[in-house]
Amino acid sequence: MPFIAAEELPKMELFPGALSGIVAGEGLMLSFLEMAEGSEVPEHSHPHEQAGLVLSGELQFRIGSEEKILKPGEAFIVPPNVVHSGVVAKGPARVLDIFTPLREDYIDQYNKHTSTSTQTKWK
């Protein structure tokens, strides 16, 4: 699948108010997030490197001890194992997240989601 229309990808709920469509290659993964105003990505860390680009809306994002409100066109990079979190300050927001290596946990949930029902919700 060399070409992707993000708006046509099946969506799964990662967190309340945060839906994601996922595309994975051999060494990196794209997560097209759609987030409602006020939705939160809880504080967490993972062994994957993560980059993100805000496409619309505003995202208040914390990486380690640093925090910033990101607007469209602004990006962030989260090193592996660094605690981070976010909340949509002005929404809805659309964010493109990029992970390397692949987030197998997301891919497993996404595969189950797309093979069971478009109504399946993962928490």
VEXKOL-174761 format. One record per residue (C-alpha): residue number from 1; residue in one letter; x, y, z. Coordinates in Angstrom, 3 decimals. Each point is the difference from the previous one (the first is absolute). Layout:
<recs>
<rec><num>NUM</num><residuo>a</residuo><xx>X</xx><yy>Y</yy><zz>Z</zz></rec>
...
</recs>
This chain:
<recs>
<rec><num>1</num><residuo>m</residuo><xx>0.000</xx><yy>0.000</yy><zz>0.000</zz></rec>
<rec><num>2</num><residuo>p</residuo><xx>2.265</xx><yy>2.824</yy><zz>-1.205</zz></rec>
<rec><num>3</num><residuo>f</residuo><xx>-2.712</xx><yy>2.703</yy><zz>0.045</zz></rec>
<rec><num>4</num><residuo>i</residuo><xx>-2.293</xx><yy>0.794</yy><zz>2.907</zz></rec>
<rec><num>5</num><residuo>a</residuo><xx>-3.058</xx><yy>2.213</yy><zz>0.427</zz></rec>
<rec><num>6</num><residuo>a</residuo><xx>0.071</xx><yy>0.660</yy><zz>3.763</zz></rec>
<rec><num>7</num><residuo>e</residuo><xx>-3.697</xx><yy>0.928</yy><zz>0.133</zz></rec>
<rec><num>8</num><residuo>e</residuo><xx>-0.931</xx><yy>-3.415</yy><zz>-1.438</zz></rec>
<rec><num>9</num><residuo>l</residuo><xx>1.887</xx><yy>-2.062</yy><zz>2.600</zz></rec>
<rec><num>10</num><residuo>p</residuo><xx>-2.123</xx><yy>-1.905</yy><zz>2.539</zz></rec>
<rec><num>11</num><residuo>k</residuo><xx>0.260</xx><yy>1.729</yy><zz>3.392</zz></rec>
<rec><num>12</num><residuo>m</residuo><xx>0.434</xx><yy>-1.549</yy><zz>3.442</zz></rec>
<rec><num>13</num><residuo>e</residuo><xx>-0.324</xx><yy>1.792</yy><zz>3.321</zz></rec>
<rec><num>14</num><residuo>l</residuo><xx>3.364</xx><yy>0.282</yy><zz>1.750</zz></rec>
<rec><num>15</num><residuo>f</residuo><xx>-1.313</xx><yy>2.154</yy><zz>2.854</zz></rec>
<rec><num>16</num><residuo>p</residuo><xx>-3.412</xx><yy>1.570</yy><zz>0.637</zz></rec>
<rec><num>17</num><residuo>g</residuo><xx>-0.481</xx><yy>2.592</yy><zz>-2.752</zz></rec>
<rec><num>18</num><residuo>a</residuo><xx>3.145</xx><yy>-1.078</yy><zz>-1.893</zz></rec>
<rec><num>19</num><residuo>l</residuo><xx>-0.411</xx><yy>-2.053</yy><zz>-3.179</zz></rec>
<rec><num>20</num><residuo>s</residuo><xx>2.887</xx><yy>-1.338</yy><zz>-2.069</zz></rec>
<rec><num>21</num><residuo>g</residuo><xx>0.468</xx><yy>-1.423</yy><zz>-3.480</zz></rec>
<rec><num>22</num><residuo>i</residuo><xx>3.261</xx><yy>-1.939</yy><zz>-0.304</zz></rec>
<rec><num>23</num><residuo>v</residuo><xx>2.371</xx><yy>-0.780</yy><zz>-2.846</zz></rec>
<rec><num>24</num><residuo>a</residuo><xx>3.145</xx><yy>-2.069</yy><zz>0.592</zz></rec>
<rec><num>25</num><residuo>g</residuo><xx>3.030</xx><yy>-0.676</yy><zz>-2.138</zz></rec>
<rec><num>26</num><residuo>e</residuo><xx>2.925</xx><yy>-2.231</yy><zz>0.876</zz></rec>
<rec><num>27</num><residuo>g</residuo><xx>1.713</xx><yy>2.382</yy><zz>2.402</zz></rec>
<rec><num>28</num><residuo>l</residuo><xx>-2.362</xx><yy>2.880</yy><zz>0.731</zz></rec>
<rec><num>29</num><residuo>m</residuo><xx>-3.637</xx><yy>0.593</yy><zz>0.724</zz></rec>
<rec><num>30</num><residuo>l</residuo><xx>-2.350</xx><yy>2.926</yy><zz>-0.657</zz></rec>
<rec><num>31</num><residuo>s</residuo><xx>-2.931</xx><yy>0.728</yy><zz>2.296</zz></rec>
<rec><num>32</num><residuo>f</residuo><xx>-2.511</xx><yy>2.530</yy><zz>-1.334</zz></rec>
<rec><num>33</num><residuo>l</residuo><xx>-1.683</xx><yy>1.325</yy><zz>3.156</zz></rec>
<rec><num>34</num><residuo>e</residuo><xx>-3.298</xx><yy>1.847</yy><zz>0.201</zz></rec>
<rec><num>35</num><residuo>m</residuo><xx>-0.560</xx><yy>1.415</yy><zz>3.482</zz></rec>
<rec><num>36</num><residuo>a</residuo><xx>-2.962</xx><yy>1.806</yy><zz>1.531</zz></rec>
<rec><num>37</num><residuo>e</residuo><xx>0.533</xx><yy>3.211</yy><zz>1.943</zz></rec>
<rec><num>38</num><residuo>g</residuo><xx>0.951</xx><yy>-0.855</yy><zz>3.580</zz></rec>
<rec><num>39</num><residuo>s</residuo><xx>0.994</xx><yy>-3.595</yy><zz>-0.796</zz></rec>
<rec><num>40</num><residuo>e</residuo><xx>3.127</xx><yy>-1.142</yy><zz>1.794</zz></rec>
<rec><num>41</num><residuo>v</residuo><xx>2.915</xx><yy>-2.264</yy><zz>-0.740</zz></rec>
<rec><num>42</num><residuo>p</residuo><xx>0.910</xx><yy>-1.178</yy><zz>3.505</zz></rec>
<rec><num>43</num><residuo>e</residuo><xx>3.549</xx><yy>0.179</yy><zz>1.289</zz></rec>
<rec><num>44</num><residuo>h</residuo><xx>1.937</xx><yy>-3.015</yy><zz>-1.325</zz></rec>
<rec><num>45</num><residuo>s</residuo><xx>3.268</xx><yy>-1.135</yy><zz>-1.531</zz></rec>
<rec><num>46</num><residuo>h</residuo><xx>1.034</xx><yy>-2.698</yy><zz>-2.476</zz></rec>
<rec><num>47</num><residuo>p</residuo><xx>3.236</xx><yy>-1.305</yy><zz>-1.527</zz></rec>
<rec><num>48</num><residuo>h</residuo><xx>-0.894</xx><yy>1.455</yy><zz>-3.408</zz></rec>
<rec><num>49</num><residuo>e</residuo><xx>1.264</xx><yy>3.292</yy><zz>-1.362</zz></rec>
<rec><num>50</num><residuo>q</residuo><xx>-2.979</xx><yy>2.200</yy><zz>-0.891</zz></rec>
<rec><num>51</num><residuo>a</residuo><xx>-0.329</xx><yy>3.086</yy><zz>-2.155</zz></rec>
<rec><num>52</num><residuo>g</residuo><xx>-3.199</xx><yy>1.940</yy><zz>-0.511</zz></rec>
<rec><num>53</num><residuo>l</residuo><xx>-1.359</xx><yy>2.796</yy><zz>-2.156</zz></rec>
<rec><num>54</num><residuo>v</residuo><xx>-3.077</xx><yy>2.027</yy><zz>0.926</zz></rec>
<rec><num>55</num><residuo>l</residuo><xx>-2.176</xx><yy>0.347</yy><zz>-3.106</zz></rec>
<rec><num>56</num><residuo>s</residuo><xx>-2.921</xx><yy>1.916</yy><zz>1.569</zz></rec>
<rec><num>57</num><residuo>g</residuo><xx>-1.158</xx><yy>1.145</yy><zz>3.413</zz></rec>
<rec><num>58</num><residuo>e</residuo><xx>2.298</xx><yy>0.643</yy><zz>2.960</zz></rec>
<rec><num>59</num><residuo>l</residuo><xx>1.682</xx><yy>-2.610</yy><zz>2.172</zz></rec>
<rec><num>60</num><residuo>q</residuo><xx>1.432</xx><yy>0.725</yy><zz>3.438</zz></rec>
<rec><num>61</num><residuo>f</residuo><xx>2.823</xx><yy>-2.537</yy><zz>0.121</zz></rec>
<rec><num>62</num><residuo>r</residuo><xx>2.495</xx><yy>-0.933</yy><zz>2.701</zz></rec>
<rec><num>63</num><residuo>i</residuo><xx>3.230</xx><yy>-1.886</yy><zz>-0.674</zz></rec>
<rec><num>64</num><residuo>g</residuo><xx>1.966</xx><yy>-0.711</yy><zz>3.169</zz></rec>
<rec><num>65</num><residuo>s</residuo><xx>-0.030</xx><yy>3.292</yy><zz>1.904</zz></rec>
<rec><num>66</num><residuo>e</residuo><xx>-0.597</xx><yy>2.211</yy><zz>-3.063</zz></rec>
<rec><num>67</num><residuo>e</residuo><xx>-3.467</xx><yy>1.124</yy><zz>-1.088</zz></rec>
<rec><num>68</num><residuo>k</residuo><xx>-1.266</xx><yy>1.969</yy><zz>-2.994</zz></rec>
<rec><num>69</num><residuo>i</residuo><xx>-3.248</xx><yy>0.760</yy><zz>-1.807</zz></rec>
<rec><num>70</num><residuo>l</residuo><xx>0.530</xx><yy>-1.205</yy><zz>-3.551</zz></rec>
<rec><num>71</num><residuo>k</residuo><xx>-1.875</xx><yy>1.545</yy><zz>-2.917</zz></rec>
<rec><num>72</num><residuo>p</residuo><xx>-0.433</xx><yy>-1.200</yy><zz>-3.600</zz></rec>
<rec><num>73</num><residuo>g</residuo><xx>3.332</xx><yy>-0.498</yy><zz>-1.712</zz></rec>
<rec><num>74</num><residuo>e</residuo><xx>1.900</xx><yy>-0.545</yy><zz>3.263</zz></rec>
<rec><num>75</num><residuo>a</residuo><xx>1.651</xx><yy>-3.314</yy><zz>0.776</zz></rec>
<rec><num>76</num><residuo>f</residuo><xx>1.448</xx><yy>-1.887</yy><zz>2.948</zz></rec>
<rec><num>77</num><residuo>i</residuo><xx>2.414</xx><yy>-2.864</yy><zz>0.597</zz></rec>
<rec><num>78</num><residuo>v</residuo><xx>-0.263</xx><yy>-2.347</yy><zz>2.986</zz></rec>
<rec><num>79</num><residuo>p</residuo><xx>3.138</xx><yy>-2.056</yy><zz>0.669</zz></rec>
<rec><num>80</num><residuo>p</residuo><xx>-0.446</xx><yy>-3.652</yy><zz>1.023</zz></rec>
<rec><num>81</num><residuo>n</residuo><xx>-1.129</xx><yy>-0.595</yy><zz>3.600</zz></rec>
<rec><num>82</num><residuo>v</residuo><xx>-0.695</xx><yy>3.696</yy><zz>0.754</zz></rec>
<rec><num>83</num><residuo>v</residuo><xx>-3.276</xx><yy>0.720</yy><zz>1.814</zz></rec>
<rec><num>84</num><residuo>h</residuo><xx>-2.396</xx><yy>2.154</yy><zz>-2.028</zz></rec>
<rec><num>85</num><residuo>s</residuo><xx>-3.665</xx><yy>1.029</yy><zz>-0.052</zz></rec>
<rec><num>86</num><residuo>g</residuo><xx>-2.372</xx><yy>2.388</yy><zz>-1.717</zz></rec>
<rec><num>87</num><residuo>v</residuo><xx>-3.414</xx><yy>1.601</yy><zz>-0.071</zz></rec>
<rec><num>88</num><residuo>v</residuo><xx>-1.834</xx><yy>1.653</yy><zz>-2.888</zz></rec>
<rec><num>89</num><residuo>a</residuo><xx>-0.116</xx><yy>3.674</yy><zz>0.984</zz></rec>
<rec><num>90</num><residuo>k</residuo><xx>-1.937</xx><yy>1.061</yy><zz>-3.103</zz></rec>
<rec><num>91</num><residuo>g</residuo><xx>-1.736</xx><yy>-2.518</yy><zz>-2.135</zz></rec>
<rec><num>92</num><residuo>p</residuo><xx>-0.792</xx><yy>-2.134</yy><zz>-1.580</zz></rec>
<rec><num>93</num><residuo>a</residuo><xx>3.665</xx><yy>-0.720</yy><zz>-0.709</zz></rec>
<rec><num>94</num><residuo>r</residuo><xx>1.655</xx><yy>-2.139</yy><zz>-2.626</zz></rec>
<rec><num>95</num><residuo>v</residuo><xx>3.496</xx><yy>-1.302</yy><zz>0.699</zz></rec>
<rec><num>96</num><residuo>l</residuo><xx>2.281</xx><yy>-2.246</yy><zz>-2.023</zz></rec>
<rec><num>97</num><residuo>d</residuo><xx>2.102</xx><yy>-2.204</yy><zz>2.300</zz></rec>
<rec><num>98</num><residuo>i</residuo><xx>2.980</xx><yy>-1.935</yy><zz>-1.349</zz></rec>
<rec><num>99</num><residuo>f</residuo><xx>1.551</xx><yy>-2.884</yy><zz>1.946</zz></rec>
<rec><num>100</num><residuo>t</residuo><xx>3.140</xx><yy>-2.043</yy><zz>-0.450</zz></rec>
<rec><num>101</num><residuo>p</residuo><xx>0.237</xx><yy>-2.869</yy><zz>0.498</zz></rec>
<rec><num>102</num><residuo>l</residuo><xx>-3.596</xx><yy>-1.067</yy><zz>-0.592</zz></rec>
<rec><num>103</num><residuo>r</residuo><xx>-2.456</xx><yy>0.176</yy><zz>2.917</zz></rec>
<rec><num>104</num><residuo>e</residuo><xx>-0.979</xx><yy>-3.665</yy><zz>-0.088</zz></rec>
<rec><num>105</num><residuo>d</residuo><xx>-2.597</xx><yy>0.625</yy><zz>2.743</zz></rec>
<rec><num>106</num><residuo>y</residuo><xx>-1.793</xx><yy>2.529</yy><zz>-2.233</zz></rec>
<rec><num>107</num><residuo>i</residuo><xx>0.257</xx><yy>-2.237</yy><zz>-3.055</zz></rec>
<rec><num>108</num><residuo>d</residuo><xx>-1.416</xx><yy>-3.007</yy><zz>1.889</zz></rec>
<rec><num>109</num><residuo>q</residuo><xx>-2.971</xx><yy>2.047</yy><zz>1.258</zz></rec>
<rec><num>110</num><residuo>y</residuo><xx>-0.518</xx><yy>1.591</yy><zz>-3.409</zz></rec>
<rec><num>111</num><residuo>n</residuo><xx>0.002</xx><yy>-3.377</yy><zz>-1.767</zz></rec>
<rec><num>112</num><residuo>k</residuo><xx>-2.559</xx><yy>-1.342</yy><zz>2.485</zz></rec>
<rec><num>113</num><residuo>h</residuo><xx>-2.049</xx><yy>3.180</yy><zz>-0.393</zz></rec>
<rec><num>114</num><residuo>t</residuo><xx>-0.075</xx><yy>-0.106</yy><zz>-3.783</zz></rec>
<rec><num>115</num><residuo>s</residuo><xx>-0.711</xx><yy>-3.722</yy><zz>-0.129</zz></rec>
<rec><num>116</num><residuo>t</residuo><xx>-2.841</xx><yy>0.002</yy><zz>2.543</zz></rec>
<rec><num>117</num><residuo>s</residuo><xx>-2.152</xx><yy>3.078</yy><zz>-0.489</zz></rec>
<rec><num>118</num><residuo>t</residuo><xx>0.249</xx><yy>3.693</yy><zz>-0.706</zz></rec>
<rec><num>119</num><residuo>q</residuo><xx>-1.852</xx><yy>0.463</yy><zz>3.320</zz></rec>
<rec><num>120</num><residuo>t</residuo><xx>2.704</xx><yy>-1.711</yy><zz>2.095</zz></rec>
<rec><num>121</num><residuo>k</residuo><xx>1.496</xx><yy>2.300</yy><zz>2.633</zz></rec>
<rec><num>122</num><residuo>w</residuo><xx>3.356</xx><yy>-0.675</yy><zz>1.627</zz></rec>
<rec><num>123</num><residuo>k</residuo><xx>0.923</xx><yy>1.481</yy><zz>3.364</zz></rec>
</recs>
